[in-house]
Amino acid sequence: MKIVVCVKYVPDATGDRGFNEDGTSDRESVDSLLSELDEYAIEQALQIVESGVEAEITYLTVGPDDAKDALRKALAMGGDKAIHVNDDDIQGTDALGTSLILAKAIEKSGYDLVVCGMASTDGNMGVVPAMLAERLGVPQVTFLDEVKVEGGVVKGRREGDVASETIEASLPAVVSVTDRTGEARFPSFKGIMAAKKKPLENLDLDDLGVESDEVGLSAAWSTVDSATARPPRSKGEVVEDEGDGGVKLAEFLAAKKFI
C-alpha cells in the first residue's frame, strides 16, 4: 500500500506576516516551518502503519527551496521518502493550481491513500483535499477526527455540531484530518539523523506535464486586492478601586455594551 501525505511549508503564524505588492505572501521577512495542521496528517499516516498495515509513506510538498525543511521534519517523525515540487513559475499559485500540481505529482508517485491536514495555517481555505479528490477521480472523506484502514477501506469519525458521523470509502481515496486526532509526535534524535539519508526527489512542472500558464499568479482564480496591517494593540484602561470599583467596572462594561 502507498500512502502520500501532503504537507506545506508556511510562514510562522506567530511572526509578523504580510503581503508583497503583487498580493502574494511575504515569505522573506518571516521564518517559515512545517504547517502545524499537517503534523496531524503525518501522525495519522504513521499510526496506520503502526496498526499493522503494510505501507510506504511518501511526503509531498510544493514550495520554494527552503520547503525541504518541512519534508525533512516530516521524515524525522517517520515515513520513507519525500517529493519536492519546486519551479519558479509556481509562485503565486492559488488553491486550484496547487491541487493540479499535487494531483499530477501523486499520480506520478503512485498512491492508495492521500492524507492531508484540514487546512494550511497560512491560507486556511481547507478546500485542497476536496479538489485533489475531484482531480484524481476518487472518494473524499474529509475533516476526520479518527482514521483507520482495513480491508481496502478507509474509515473515520467526523464530529458535527449536532451529531457524530462514521463514514468510510473504498481505496484509493483522499482524507483530511483535524487537530482533534491526537498530538503529533516529536522527532527523535535518531529520527532526525535517519531523515538525512532518506530519499528526497525533486520535480518541476516539466516533470509533471503541467504548463506554466496553468499555474502561477496570472492563472489564479483568487487574488488579494488589498491588505491593511493590523492596528497596534491599544493600552488597556485601568479602573482604580476607591471603594466604588464595582460601580466603575459596571459603568465601563455598560458603556462598551458588554452588559
DOMIVO-213235 format. One line per field, with one value per residue (C-alpha): z, y, x; residue number from 1. Coordinates in Angstrom, 3 decimals, always signed. Layout:
<sites>
pz <- [Z ...] $
py <- [Y ...] $
px <- [X ...] $
k <- [NUM ...] $
</sites>
This chain:
<sites>
pz <- [+0.000 -0.790 +1.430 +0.262 +2.884 +1.565 +3.692 +3.351 +4.290 +5.709 +7.340 +11.134 +12.443 +15.453 +13.221 +11.736 +8.432 +5.474 +1.713 -1.255 -3.663 -6.018 -3.253 -2.581 +0.915 +2.008 +2.881 +3.135 +6.277 +8.465 +9.293 +7.826 +9.075 +8.547 +8.885 +12.333 +10.992 +8.592 +11.529 +12.440 +8.939 +9.339 +12.704 +11.342 +8.442 +10.858 +13.130 +10.182 +9.570 +13.277 +13.419 +11.209 +7.712 +5.380 +3.676 +2.261 +3.357 +0.976 +1.921 -0.815 -0.815 -3.348 -2.494 -2.693 -1.950 +1.816 +1.739 +2.008 +5.717 +6.084 +4.333 +6.475 +9.654 +8.381 +7.546 +11.012 +12.513 +10.395 +6.887 +3.939 +1.319 +0.105 -3.079 -3.501 -6.411 -6.999 -10.013 -10.397 -12.329 -9.302 -7.285 -6.634 -7.419 -5.686 -4.261 -7.662 -9.253 -6.204 -6.383 -10.033 -9.213 -6.242 -8.240 -11.023 -8.501 -6.661 -9.897 -10.825 -7.459 -7.194 -4.280 -2.469 +0.209 +0.291 +3.735 +4.220 +7.121 +7.445 +6.145 +5.945 +8.664 +6.129 +3.670 +5.982 +2.997 +3.646 +0.046 -1.429 -0.223 -1.960 -5.113 -5.051 -4.817 -7.768 -9.910 -9.011 -9.500 -6.107 -2.969 -0.344 +3.396 +4.987 +8.428 +10.290 +13.991 +13.720 +10.839 +10.305 +7.260 +6.898 +4.118 +1.340 +3.109 +4.984 +7.884 +10.093 +12.515 +11.838 +14.676 +13.619 +15.535 +16.346 +15.617 +15.244 +11.854 +10.997 +7.308 +5.022 +1.456 -0.662 -1.595 -3.362 -1.537 -0.160 +3.533 +5.634 +9.399 +12.069 +15.038 +17.279 +16.100 +18.867 +19.393 +16.771 +17.903 +18.234 +16.006 +17.979 +17.549 +15.850 +13.539 +12.669 +11.736 +9.748 +7.820 +6.248 +4.457 +3.268 -0.455 -1.434 -5.088 -6.790 -9.535 -11.620 -13.810 -16.875 -14.936 -14.153 -17.570 -16.192 -18.390 -16.779 -17.853 -15.824 -12.536 -11.005 -10.097 -13.611 -13.625 -10.097 -9.730 -6.441 -5.720 -2.883 -3.935 -0.830 +2.693 +5.767 +8.649 +11.949 +14.204 +17.235 +20.443 +22.496 +26.145 +28.481 +30.786 +34.489 +36.911 +40.282 +43.220 +45.864 +47.354 +44.231 +41.901 +41.292 +40.191 +37.895 +36.365 +35.741 +34.147 +31.918 +30.770 +30.166 +28.129 +25.937 +25.667 +27.190 +29.662] $
py <- [+0.000 +3.526 +6.474 +10.027 +12.781 +16.342 +18.902 +22.623 +24.982 +28.096 +31.411 +31.169 +32.135 +33.817 +36.111 +39.470 +38.239 +40.495 +40.697 +41.707 +44.403 +41.757 +40.331 +37.216 +36.315 +37.951 +34.950 +36.830 +38.848 +35.971 +32.487 +29.525 +25.997 +22.841 +23.703 +22.583 +21.186 +18.943 +17.333 +15.663 +14.168 +12.845 +11.329 +9.571 +8.079 +6.767 +5.320 +3.485 +1.751 +1.081 -0.563 -3.334 -2.064 -2.644 +0.692 +3.025 +6.653 +9.443 +13.133 +15.650 +19.411 +22.249 +25.236 +27.105 +25.704 +26.051 +23.871 +20.918 +21.769 +20.767 +17.474 +16.724 +17.313 +15.005 +12.326 +12.761 +11.900 +8.728 +7.629 +6.512 +9.200 +12.648 +14.560 +18.293 +20.133 +23.396 +25.690 +29.473 +29.535 +28.197 +31.422 +32.950 +29.771 +29.580 +26.526 +25.449 +25.462 +23.846 +20.968 +20.432 +20.226 +17.937 +15.646 +15.265 +14.512 +11.987 +10.215 +10.077 +8.609 +6.152 +6.044 +4.164 +6.749 +10.511 +12.141 +15.916 +18.302 +20.040 +23.319 +25.179 +27.697 +30.451 +30.130 +28.451 +27.563 +23.825 +23.114 +21.426 +17.865 +18.021 +19.477 +16.713 +14.006 +15.531 +15.719 +12.163 +10.851 +9.134 +9.414 +12.067 +11.596 +14.933 +16.582 +13.305 +13.091 +9.426 +7.336 +3.574 +1.457 -2.175 -4.463 -1.929 +0.626 +3.838 +4.635 +7.673 +9.702 +13.247 +15.379 +17.762 +20.398 +18.055 +14.559 +12.309 +10.611 +7.433 +7.424 +5.229 +4.977 +2.315 +2.851 +4.705 +7.773 +11.197 +12.024 +15.107 +15.070 +17.661 +18.768 +16.556 +13.316 +13.458 +15.172 +14.593 +13.013 +14.927 +13.870 +11.923 +12.465 +9.086 +10.093 +13.396 +11.639 +8.958 +11.596 +12.899 +9.565 +9.083 +9.745 +13.164 +13.536 +16.944 +17.637 +20.667 +21.471 +19.819 +16.568 +16.642 +17.707 +20.939 +24.042 +27.243 +29.141 +26.743 +27.886 +30.973 +34.331 +35.080 +31.866 +32.280 +32.437 +34.315 +37.286 +39.733 +43.201 +44.996 +44.350 +46.553 +45.989 +45.101 +48.203 +48.087 +46.888 +49.844 +50.257 +48.898 +51.120 +50.805 +51.158 +52.466 +50.923 +53.541 +51.704 +52.132 +49.865 +47.630 +50.561 +51.909 +48.465 +48.074 +51.535 +50.676 +47.411 +49.130 +51.896 +49.242 +47.463 +44.292 +44.200] $
px <- [+0.000 +1.199 +0.288 +1.005 +0.882 +0.592 +2.429 +3.058 +5.898 +4.206 +5.154 +5.274 +1.838 +3.452 +5.522 +4.595 +3.199 +2.451 +1.991 +4.102 +2.930 +1.534 -0.691 +1.397 +2.583 +5.807 +7.960 +11.240 +10.526 +9.308 +10.568 +8.691 +8.072 +6.017 +2.321 +1.180 -2.088 -0.165 +1.634 -1.673 -1.843 +1.707 +0.826 -2.253 -0.307 +2.323 -0.355 -1.922 +1.408 +1.898 -1.547 -0.202 -0.965 +1.981 +2.502 +5.126 +4.720 +5.732 +5.614 +4.800 +5.152 +5.005 +7.157 +10.462 +13.917 +13.508 +10.379 +12.762 +12.934 +9.272 +9.947 +12.987 +10.985 +8.249 +10.829 +12.343 +8.958 +8.852 +7.988 +10.066 +10.662 +9.674 +8.894 +9.551 +7.922 +9.752 +9.544 +9.842 +6.552 +4.658 +4.930 +1.519 -0.421 -3.814 -5.608 -6.923 -3.473 -1.917 -4.390 -3.423 +0.288 -0.303 -2.584 -0.020 +2.749 +0.551 -0.326 +3.359 +4.391 +1.503 -0.941 -3.662 -4.407 -3.753 -3.749 -3.971 -4.352 -7.723 -6.237 -2.948 -2.138 -1.450 -4.355 -6.910 -9.118 -9.476 -10.513 -7.424 -8.272 -11.676 -10.104 -7.489 -10.136 -12.002 -8.856 -7.848 -11.378 -11.517 -13.744 -13.046 -13.515 -12.703 -12.416 -11.940 -11.146 -10.183 -8.786 -8.473 -7.632 -8.632 -9.776 -9.261 -11.456 -10.602 -12.928 -13.220 -15.293 -16.409 -17.754 -20.511 -22.452 -25.326 -24.027 -21.008 -20.767 -18.864 -18.013 -15.942 -14.708 -13.082 -9.444 -7.954 -9.232 -8.327 -8.818 -8.196 -7.790 -8.453 -6.388 -8.554 -6.954 -4.322 -0.985 +1.686 +4.946 +8.202 +11.109 +13.706 +17.446 +17.643 +14.802 +16.485 +19.704 +17.867 +15.901 +19.117 +19.573 +16.010 +15.394 +14.053 +13.035 +12.961 +10.411 +9.460 +6.461 +8.006 +8.401 +4.675 +3.456 +1.975 +2.127 +3.381 +0.249 -1.911 -0.380 +1.188 -0.298 -1.559 -3.630 -5.002 -8.769 -8.426 -6.161 -5.552 -6.751 -5.548 -4.300 -4.265 -1.880 -3.496 -3.597 -1.298 -2.879 -4.115 -3.273 -5.913 -7.962 -7.227 -10.159 -8.960 -10.800 -11.502 -14.415 -16.515 -14.536 -17.513 -19.665 -16.939 -16.411 -20.143 -20.301 -17.329 -18.901 -22.240 -20.575 -18.936 -22.324 -20.878 -23.769] $
k <- [1 2 3 4 5 6 7 8 9 10 11 12 13 14 15 16 17 18 19 20 21 22 23 24 25 26 27 28 29 30 31 32 33 34 35 36 37 38 39 40 41 42 43 44 45 46 47 48 49 50 51 52 53 54 55 56 57 58 59 60 61 62 63 64 65 66 67 68 69 70 71 72 73 74 75 76 77 78 79 80 81 82 83 84 85 86 87 88 89 90 91 92 93 94 95 96 97 98 99 100 101 102 103 104 105 106 107 108 109 110 111 112 113 114 115 116 117 118 119 120 121 122 123 124 125 126 127 128 129 130 131 132 133 134 135 136 137 138 139 140 141 142 143 144 145 146 147 148 149 150 151 152 153 154 155 156 157 158 159 160 161 162 163 164 165 166 167 168 169 170 171 172 173 174 175 176 177 178 179 180 181 182 183 184 185 186 187 188 189 190 191 192 193 194 195 196 197 198 199 200 201 202 203 204 205 206 207 208 209 210 211 212 213 214 215 216 217 218 219 220 221 222 223 224 225 226 227 228 229 230 231 232 233 234 235 236 237 238 239 240 241 242 243 244 245 246 247 248 249 250 251 252 253 254 255 256 257 258 259] $
</sites>
